[in-house]
Amino acid sequence: MTHNDVRRSRTRASAPRLPYDGIALFAVLVSLGSWLFFWFGD
């Protein structure tokens, strides 16, 4: 693993922040939906 690969992976990890936030928001929505389904189902 060269120095350029490390720098490229580091910038790649910090650059796509929006998809990661979308995944986290999707997980929160799914958990909220399951809680609502649990409350209204029971």
C-alpha positions, 0 to 999 in steps of 0.5 A: 500500500503506497502513500497515494493509496492511503491519501486516496482512501482517506479522501474517499472516506471523508468525501461521500458524507451525504450517502452515509447520512442518508443511510443513518437517516434511513435506519432512524426512519426504519426504527421509528416505523418499527416502533410505530408498528409495534405500538399500533399493532399491539 
